[in-house]
Amino acid sequence: MADYLSILFMAGFAAFMACMVLFVGSLFRPRNPYSEKLSPWECGMEPIGEADTGHFRVHFFIIAILFIVFDVEILYLFPWAVILKEPDISTLVFIEMFIFIAVLTVGLAYAWAKGALDWIK
Amino acid sequence: MFEELLFIFFSATAIGSALGVVLMRNPVYCAVSLVVCLFQVAGLFMLLRSPFLAVVQVFIYVGAVMVLFLFAIMLLDMKQIRYERLFSARGWVPYAVVAGIAIEFVAVIYGGGMDALMKVGATKAVDVKTFGRVLFTEYLFPFEVISLLLLVAMVGAIVMVKRSRG
């Protein structure tokens, strides 16, 4: 279990650093708020409507699904990487994972060929 | 002692962020709060000597499920929902459900049901090495089938999106 303690320390240190950057920054930066600063601004044009009323491109859906599939794939790389150095099964395990990834690469190639990765205007 | 402190820290943060999920107005804030909560649960799994389960928690819940949650939040118009009260005074059903679950938990833990459960699963903690060895030797074929399953899911999603567009 102590092996994993370093992960906790790293996460804690990263969180601490993030908080400290914001805190120290708040000490030194000039503070001059006015309402104009809060308005969404793009090349001087006044924005029309709201940004959060569901005008979200469906195309993100396919990217999200692809992410989830490869997320699950990466999950299996964790126990794989841990036992990869075991001398008696390392070759078998290595080949096994390559077959696993190759099958999923077929899916990626399919997505690519079908143009699912292209951004449609 | 150190582990107890960690347990208290993880549990307190989990409860706090879970309250944030329920009480905050902006759905995106709720989702981020849920991410914090799920990370704490991963920490609790770690304390229970289940590093693989902790990693699954982070990958599947924080990674995959939260992406879908955020996707749904972005896709739907959340303006209306934001101003509706989830726990209104007249709606007693949520309170009743939560109270029922709480009573059930207390009854299981203090009624000795937990001890029986612990005895059923009273195996020693499985480290990732043992787990990986079993997964990649004994369950070699099911493991490879997983890749086909993921492939089918991916192709299915692409086909559906393409059809709805064309």
Interface residues (C-beta under 8 A of the other chain):
Chain A: M1 Y4 L8 E50 D52 T53 G54 F56 V58 H59 F60 F61 I62 A64 I65 L66 F67 I68 V69 D71 V72 E73 I74 L75 Y76 F78 P79 W80 V82 I83 E86 I89 L92 V93 E96 I99 F100 I101 V103 L104 V106 G107 L108 Y110 A111 K114 A116 I120
Chain B: L6 G43 M46 R49 P51 F52 V55 V56 F59 I60 G63 A64 V67 L68 F71 M74 L75 L76 D77 M78 K79 V128 K129 F131 G132 R133 L135 F136 T137 L140 F143 E144 I146 S147 L148 L150 L151 A153 M154 V155 A157 I158 V161 K162 S164 R165
